[in-house]
Amino acid sequence: MLSKRIIPCLDVKEGRVVKGIQFVDIRDAGDPVELAKVYDEQGADELVFLDISASHEGKKTMIDVVRSVASELAIPFTVGGGIRTLEDIKETLRNGADKVSLNSSAVQRPELITEGADYFGSQCIVVAIDARYDEPSDNWVVYTHGGRTPTEWSLTDWAQEAVRRGAGEILLTSMNKDGEKTGFDLPMLEAVQSVVSVPVIASGGAGSSEHFYDVFTKVDADAALAASIFHYKETSVGNVKRYLKDKGVPIR
Amino acid sequence: MIGVIDYGMGNLFSVSKALERLNIEYKIGDRPDQLHGCDGYILPGVGAFPDAMKALAEHQFIGFIHQKVEEGVPLYGICLGMQLLFESSEEGGWTDGLGIFPGTIRRFSGIDENGRAYKVPHMGWNQMNIRRPEKELLTDVENEYVYFVHSYAAVTEDEDILYATADYHSDVPAIVGRDHVVASQFHPEKSGRAGMQLLENFCRMMCRQ
């Protein structure tokens, strides 16, 4: 049986991890490789690096980060942020990333999903979706550009379209829950789980080990992603995994 | 010295770096003449089976691999590189493989024995069930979790070659082997401790030869 995956997410800007991660026992808290190693030692099943660089140099630096992480870690990792063309996908994967995560660029040009999947296989293509509940329509709406721009897509339509075009995994972030630490958005996840047949990574809302338990047992998410509760040491990957294992959730 | 067979379809970077971490010398070659004389070979692979067979042929590696296997040189196939060692695959219409292991490569049906749908690809960490613990390749490897990513899996009648399986709605061949030819469906270089141990054991097998 597949284990449920716990995935810390690191935001990287110009080659440095941002959001002030607080680990006392490492030399350089902004070094993506150092932090990746810490999470690896804690038992992280996978890592996601989100490049939020604005500059062209920052993008180039990200490739160096990818190479360093691939050189030193023996767990899979995904890279997202600013991947707009098949060339970007090729460059990222050839330098050692296992998957790329496409968000706004996939909404703008859905063919990108197909191009990447045809070239490398669906297993390398994650489509990241940011969605928010829209009360008037009683539906979830897909947003792009870091949640700034609403699109015409409803969540379930876009998730299905992304999978139809070759997405091997959906990374679903609830904008309603993101940063709230009140638990994952179970209804939103349920809605997507019921219409797609690929693994779904839950994101947004993790505040405690119980939240991970809920997302794995109540909606059967395949993986759960979190950033701040791990970065700010509110808990550790190891603690969450021990808690889940004790409760009988399949955990590596 | 390990020869990494580069036919344009592998994540060579990660596997090379894993070998470096283990202090194992390697070279990468995209033509047989660049790789003659190595003590062992790694056949990596990511992508579609028919494309990979075509690329192996274009790089003149098909005869080369058969020759090395006949000579008794250790070979480790990774992921698609494992699948290529079987007789054929149904991916993209039936395509012949290298035929070193008996069996075929089939797509996961996506429907379990009770008629319920399950997810394809088989993606994530799954626990191995080791069947041949006496094999040198499995020294210090236990029923650990390793990282799988695949939509097609090997199907074989030859239980002897199944060194380890994983349970994903059926027994999925995870590590296969016969004599000096071994392979894993998962990427050892992405499978944490157990994966690194397998690579190290393979090199030990190679050095002993």
HADDOCK unambig.tbl for C-alpha pairs under 7 A between the chains (distance, minus, plus):
assign (segid A and resid 1 and name CA) (segid B and resid 126 and name CA) 5.93 0.50 0.50
assign (segid A and resid 1 and name CA) (segid B and resid 127 and name CA) 6.98 0.50 0.50
assign (segid A and resid 1 and name CA) (segid B and resid 167 and name CA) 5.52 0.50 0.50
assign (segid A and resid 1 and name CA) (segid B and resid 168 and name CA) 5.70 0.50 0.50
assign (segid A and resid 2 and name CA) (segid B and resid 124 and name CA) 6.23 0.50 0.50
assign (segid A and resid 2 and name CA) (segid B and resid 125 and name CA) 5.64 0.50 0.50
assign (segid A and resid 2 and name CA) (segid B and resid 126 and name CA) 4.55 0.50 0.50
assign (segid A and resid 3 and name CA) (segid B and resid 125 and name CA) 5.59 0.50 0.50
assign (segid A and resid 3 and name CA) (segid B and resid 126 and name CA) 5.98 0.50 0.50
assign (segid A and resid 70 and name CA) (segid B and resid 14 and name CA) 5.74 0.50 0.50
assign (segid A and resid 71 and name CA) (segid B and resid 14 and name CA) 6.45 0.50 0.50
assign (segid A and resid 71 and name CA) (segid B and resid 17 and name CA) 5.04 0.50 0.50
assign (segid A and resid 74 and name CA) (segid B and resid 189 and name CA) 5.43 0.50 0.50
assign (segid A and resid 74 and name CA) (segid B and resid 190 and name CA) 4.43 0.50 0.50
assign (segid A and resid 74 and name CA) (segid B and resid 191 and name CA) 5.95 0.50 0.50
assign (segid A and resid 74 and name CA) (segid B and resid 192 and name CA) 4.86 0.50 0.50
assign (segid A and resid 75 and name CA) (segid B and resid 190 and name CA) 4.44 0.50 0.50
assign (segid A and resid 75 and name CA) (segid B and resid 191 and name CA) 5.81 0.50 0.50
assign (segid A and resid 75 and name CA) (segid B and resid 192 and name CA) 5.70 0.50 0.50
assign (segid A and resid 76 and name CA) (segid B and resid 190 and name CA) 5.55 0.50 0.50
assign (segid A and resid 94 and name CA) (segid B and resid 11 and name CA) 6.40 0.50 0.50
assign (segid A and resid 95 and name CA) (segid B and resid 13 and name CA) 6.36 0.50 0.50
assign (segid A and resid 96 and name CA) (segid B and resid 11 and name CA) 6.73 0.50 0.50
assign (segid A and resid 96 and name CA) (segid B and resid 13 and name CA) 5.65 0.50 0.50
assign (segid A and resid 96 and name CA) (segid B and resid 14 and name CA) 5.46 0.50 0.50
assign (segid A and resid 120 and name CA) (segid B and resid 47 and name CA) 5.54 0.50 0.50
assign (segid A and resid 121 and name CA) (segid B and resid 47 and name CA) 5.74 0.50 0.50
assign (segid A and resid 123 and name CA) (segid B and resid 149 and name CA) 6.56 0.50 0.50
assign (segid A and resid 197 and name CA) (segid B and resid 119 and name CA) 5.39 0.50 0.50
assign (segid A and resid 198 and name CA) (segid B and resid 119 and name CA) 5.64 0.50 0.50
assign (segid A and resid 198 and name CA) (segid B and resid 120 and name CA) 6.35 0.50 0.50
assign (segid A and resid 199 and name CA) (segid B and resid 119 and name CA) 6.87 0.50 0.50
assign (segid A and resid 252 and name CA) (segid B and resid 125 and name CA) 6.95 0.50 0.50
assign (segid A and resid 252 and name CA) (segid B and resid 145 and name CA) 6.04 0.50 0.50
